[in-house]
Amino acid sequence: MSSYYVPEDLARFGEMAKTNPKLFDLFMKWYGATMEPGALDVKTKKLIALAVAFAIQEPYCIDSYASSCTDAGVSPEEMAEAVNVAAAIRGGGTIAHWVQACNTMERKG
C-alpha cells in the first residue's frame, strides 16, 4: 500500500539545511541542547517526544522516537502508556472546547 509518508524520507531531514543553513544549524543546536539531560533524563525526554509525536500525528517523529525509545530501553508498555496519556489530554482538550460552542449558541439565543 502506498502512503504519502515514506519512512525513507526521514533520512532526508538534513536536506532542509540546503535552503537556509544558518537557520537549520540554529534549530539543530537548540534541538540538541533541549534533548540533553537536564532536570529530565534523556529517556524521559524521548518518551515525551514520542507522546507528542502521536498527539500531533507526525509519522516521521513517531518512527524516529519509537526507534529512539526502544534504543533507550523504554518498554512497549511504557510507550503505550505515554501515548495513552497524550491521547487522553488531546481528547480532553477536544471535549473542553464544547464550552466554545455553548458560548456561540448562547449569543444566538
N, C-alpha and C positions, 0 to 999 in steps of 0.2 A: 504494500500500500504506500502510495506516495504521500509526502507531507510537505507543508510549507517550511517546516523546521527540519533542517538536515543536520544531524548530530556532528558531521564532519566540519560544518561551518564554525563550530565553536573554536576550532584551531585557528580560524582566520581572524579572531578578535583583534589581534595586533595590527591588522591591515588598516584599522582606523587611524593609526599613527601617521599614515602617509598624507592624510588630508590636513592635519594640524598637529605636527609632532610635539610642539610645546604644550598644548592643552592635554594631549594624550599622556605625556610624561608627568604633568602635574596630577592628572587623575590617578595614574598608576602609583605615584608616590603617596598620595592621600589614601588610596585603597590599601596599599601595603602597610602603611602606618596604622590604619584602622584595624587591620586583621592581626596585628602583632599582639602578644599577650599584654594585658594591662589589668584593669580591675576584673576583667573576664579572661579566662584562659582561651587558648586557640580553639579547643574542641567545642566549647560553648559558643564561640563566635561563629564557627562553621554550622552548628546546629541552628542558630538563629538565622543565618543566611539561607539555609535550606528551607526553613519555615516561611521566611519572607518570599523566597522564590516561588513556593507553592501559592502563597497568598496573592501574589501579583501575576501568577500563572506565566512565568518566564521559563520556557522549556530548556534553554541553554543553561541557565543558572540551576535549574533542577538537576540536569545531568551533571553539571560541574560539582555542585555541592553534595549530591548523593554519593558521588565518587570520593570527594574530599572527606566527607564524614566517615565513609567506610574506611578510608586510609587512616583516619584519626582514631579508629577504634569505636566509633559510635555504632551502637547496635541497631538493627532494624526496628526493634521495639522503641528505642529512644527516638529514632527518626519519625516513626509513625505517631508517637505521642506529640512531638513538636509540631508535626503537620496538622494534627487534630486541634491543637491549641490555636494555630493560625486560622484554621477553618472556623472554629468557634468564635474567634474575635471578628473575623470578616463577616460571618453570619449575623453576629450581634449588631455589628455596625449597620448592616442592611436593615435589620428589623428596627433599629433605633431611628432610622430615617422616616418611619411611619409618622412620627410627630410632624415632620415637614408636610406630609400630605394632609394631616389633620389641620394644620395651620391654613393651608390653601383652602380646604373645604369650609373652614370657619369664616374666612374672608368672603367667600362666595355666598355663604348662608345668610 
